[in-house]
Amino acid sequence: MPTAVSTLGDVRIERAGNQRWLVISQPADKLWEPLRDFWQENGFVLTMEQANLGIMETEWAENRAKLPQDFIRSTLGRVFDSLYATAERDKFRTRLERNGNGTEIYISHRGMMEVYNSKEKDSTIWQPRAPDPELEAEFLARLMVKLGASKEPSKSLISAQPSRIGARTAVVEGLTVVQVDDGFDRAWRRVGLALDRANFTVEDRDRSQGTYFVRYVEPSSEKTDSGFLSSIFGSSKDNAAPLKYRVKLVSQGATTTVSVLSSSGAPDTSANAQRIVKVIADDLK
């Protein structure tokens, strides 16, 4: 099934399943500063900037769209914003990947929500919530404007209903894998975005070999600097080492098989590897 493509001048958006990304005919090094400006203009603080990997990531930020739009607040505006708090936090990762004619730009979302942890509702904890593809789409639309596209067509293209592309788990030679009804190029892009959403860091990639080299930090051991997050991920003394894996893609015709291998490239049947396969499959469905 072909990827849906829409073009606006030198920037275009491509879609596959519930995933969208931008393609622009400019080199990645020319886009780094505009991308940094973009997130700062939208009120985010950047906590990661790794130009060599093409990755930048924002700090956790309160989801202000969830604030009540009552009469007092709509009248007095920002004066009383500090009196309101929401139970949701968002952060975004931007990843640039060079292609033969320019750069592909991916924006992935991660969310947390505050929930009660007792029947008495006298205390709360923070827990992950599902990535929001529509929120990713909104920021892609804004980024298209930043990069020179006109505002109205950008949003109409971003919000178009994407087609669904099948993905499922299967067992091949004793190893649980993901089978995607897509050719290599589109599967490669979709798996990369799924890894971003799942909090993997792509340390390296070899597209010619169909391999992502990734590391993953369990949420309970993620380090943060934000005060409100100190209770989300547990004690700072919990410093588990990052887990390293290879995510391997092999295509045969219109089907691509995605497997999770150990850091040395050997088949990995561990519980962690099986969970990673499920995370990838759930995002690609």
Secondary structure, 3 states (H helix, E strand, C coil): CCCEEEEECCEEEEEECCEEEEEECCCHHHHHHHHHHHHHHCCCCEEEEECCCCEEEECCEECHHHCCCCHHHHHHHHHHHHHCCCCEEEEEEEEEEEECCEEEEEEEEEEEEEEECCCCCCCEEEEEECCCHHHHHHHHHHHHHHCCCCHHHHHHHHCCCCCCCCEEEEEECCEEEEEECCCHHHHHHHHHHHHHHCCEEEEEEEHHHCEEEEEECCHHHCCCCCHHHHHCCCCCCCCCCCEEEEEEEEEECCEEEEEEEECCCCECCCHHHHHHHHHHHHHHC
